[in-house]
Amino acid sequence: MKKILSILLAGAMLAGCVLTGCSDSSSSKSDSSDGNTAKVADPIEGVKATASTDKYRNYYEIFVNSFCDSNGDETGDLQGIISQLDYLNDGDPNSGDDLGVDAIWLTPIMPSKSYHKYD
């Protein structure tokens, strides 16, 4: 009995999907008919578009517990991160021997049941 009900339910779901896909698209409401359309500004003649001169920033997420261990207890810590700041960004954009990180994002360091510390 359960097998028959499962087959009937699957068939009904399949038929619903097929019939929905075959519906007439002209009966659907157009986005422009609700009056909430935005007008796009025309380009200004004689004005050249220029690319942004803003340097894209590099953010580096650090999983504190495994990044760098400073005291030998096999768990990363904040002092370990501090010891590696020159590896992340040494302050010289022309050096080429760092990652060029502009900002760091630390994962939580509080005790937790989960490995990633987000509870």
N, C-alpha and C positions, 0 to 999 in steps of 0.2 A: 504494500500500500504506500509506504514512504517513497519507494522508487518511482511509482506512478506519479505521485504528487510532485516529486522533484523534477521529473521530465516535463510535466504540465507547466510548472512554474518557469522552468528554463525556456520552454516554447513560448509562453506568454511574454516573457521578457525579450526574447529574440524578435517576436512579431512586433512588439512595441517599438523596438529600436528601428526595425525596417520601416514601419509605417511612419514614424517620426522623420526619418531621413527622406521619405518620399513626399513630404508635404509641399504644398505650393508656396514658393518663396514670395509671391506677390501679395500674399495675405499677411505677411509679417510687417510690423510697423517699422518705418524708415526712421533712422536717427535724426534726419533733418526735419521731420514733420513735427517734432515736439517744440520747436522754437528756441531751443537751447544751443544753437550752433554758434561757433565763434568765427569771426571773419579774420582771415589771414592777411596781414599787411603786405602791400605790394612793395617789391624792392625799390629802393631809391636810386634813381639814375645818377651816375657819376660817383657813387660811393662803392669802394672796393671792400669786399669782405676779407678780414684778416683772421688768421688763426690766433688762438689764445697764446700769449707768451708765458702763461703760468706753467711752471714746472709741475708735472704730475708727481704727486707725493707717493712715496712707498711706505706702506704700513706693514709692520712685521708682528705677527702674533707669536708670543712666546708661551709655551707650555712650561711653566716655572719648574715643576717637579722633575722635568727631564732635560732642561736646557743645559745647565752647567752647575756642577757640584763644587762648592768651594771648601768644604770641610771634610770630605771623604766619607760621608754617611750614605752615599749612593742615592741621594735625593737632591735635585736641583734646589737652589735657594736664591734669594735676592742678591746676596753678595757675589754669587757666581755670575749673575746677569751683569752686575756692575763691572766685574772683571773682564767682561767681553764686549763692553760698549764700543771700544775702538774697532772691533771686528764688524759691528753693525754699522757704525758711521764714525770715521775718525776726524770729521770736520773739514777735510780737504776734498773738494769735489773733483780735483784733478789727480788724486792719488791712485785710484783704481784698485786698491787692495782692501776695500771694505765693501759691504753690501749696499751702501748708499741709502740706508733706512732713514726716513725722516721722523717716524713716530713708532712707538712700540705699544702693543696691546697685550697686557698680561692676563693670562687665564687666572681664575680664582685660586687662592692658596689656602683657603680654610679647610679644616678637616671635613671629609665627605665620604659617603658610601660609594659614590660613583667615581670612576677614574678621571673624568674631566672636571669634576668639582662643581658642576652646574646642577643643583638640586632644586 
